[in-house]
């Protein structure tokens, strides 16, 4: 069994849409939020279909295996 991809963080984050666990899910995405003028970054995890459902019309989430 391969280790879950975590992206730029050290562990999987809970889905920011449903609050559910993302461990073992193949449709996990990480979102990085940047706010100028600060250098701070906030990372959010999400199930891709949940994020896709929350995006404005015309925006979609495409999951690529890493």
C-alpha positions as CSV (number, residue, x, y, z in Angstrom):
1,X,0.0,0.0,0.0
2,X,1.4,3.4,-1.0
3,X,1.5,6.4,1.3
4,X,-1.2,9.0,0.8
5,X,-0.1,12.1,-1.1
6,X,-0.2,15.1,1.3
7,X,0.9,18.0,-1.0
8,X,2.8,20.8,0.7
9,X,1.7,19.8,4.2
10,X,2.9,16.9,6.3
11,X,-0.5,15.2,6.9
12,X,-3.8,15.0,5.1
13,X,-6.2,17.8,5.9
14,X,-9.9,17.3,6.5
15,X,-12.2,18.4,3.7
16,X,-12.9,22.1,4.1
17,X,-16.4,21.6,2.5
18,X,-17.8,18.6,4.4
19,X,-15.4,18.3,7.3
20,X,-14.8,14.6,6.5
21,X,-11.6,12.6,6.7
22,X,-9.6,12.5,3.4
23,X,-7.2,9.7,4.3
24,X,-7.1,7.1,1.6
25,X,-9.2,9.2,-0.9
26,X,-7.9,9.4,-4.4
27,X,-9.8,12.6,-5.1
28,X,-7.9,14.7,-2.5
29,X,-6.8,18.2,-3.4
30,X,-4.8,20.9,-1.5
31,X,-5.6,24.6,-1.9
32,X,-3.1,27.3,-1.0
33,X,-4.5,30.7,-0.1
34,X,-2.2,33.7,-0.2
35,X,-3.2,37.2,1.1
36,X,-1.0,40.2,0.2
37,X,0.9,42.0,1.7
38,X,1.5,39.1,4.1
39,X,3.7,36.2,3.2
40,X,1.4,33.9,5.2
41,X,-0.1,30.8,3.4
42,X,-3.2,29.0,4.6
43,X,-3.6,25.4,3.2
44,X,-7.0,23.8,2.9
45,X,-7.7,20.2,2.0
46,X,-10.8,19.0,0.1
47,X,-12.5,16.1,-1.7
48,X,-12.3,17.2,-5.3
49,X,-16.1,16.6,-6.0
50,X,-17.0,18.7,-3.0
51,X,-14.7,21.6,-4.1
52,X,-16.0,21.3,-7.6
53,X,-19.6,21.6,-6.4
54,X,-18.7,24.8,-4.4
55,X,-16.9,26.5,-7.3
56,X,-18.5,29.2,-9.4
57,X,-20.0,28.2,-12.7
58,X,-17.2,27.8,-15.3
59,X,-14.6,26.7,-12.8
60,X,-13.8,23.0,-12.4
61,X,-11.4,20.9,-10.4
62,X,-9.3,18.4,-12.3
63,X,-7.4,15.8,-10.3
64,X,-4.1,14.6,-11.6
65,X,-2.3,11.7,-9.9
66,X,0.9,13.0,-8.2
